Amino acid sequence: MALPQSLFDRKPRYTSRIVSEITGLTRIAMKRYEANGLLKIKRDEYRRKLYSNRDVLILAVIKQLVKVKKVSSVNGIKVILK
C-alpha cells in the first residue's frame, strides 16, 4: 500500500505548538533537531515557524528512532534519514 503524496507535502502550514501536539515532542526537542540540521523550517511573514506535512513526518520518524530504536546521536539519525 502506497502512502498518500500529501504526507510528503512541503507547504508550510503548522505552528510549532500544533506539531508538538501531533508528534508528542517538546518544542525544545524540535528546535534542537532543527539546530542540528535535521530539518529546515520555513517562517511566515510574522517570523513564526511553520512546519510542513513532510516536516511532521520526519519528526515522527526521529521520535521513533530515538524512543524505540535507541538511536542517540544526531549523526546516527542523519545517516538513517538519508
Secondary structure, DSSP 4 states (H G I P E B T S, - for coil): -PPPGGGG-----B-HHHHHHHH---HHHHHHHHHTTS---EE-TT--EEB-HHHHHHHHHHHHHHHTS----HHHHHHHH-
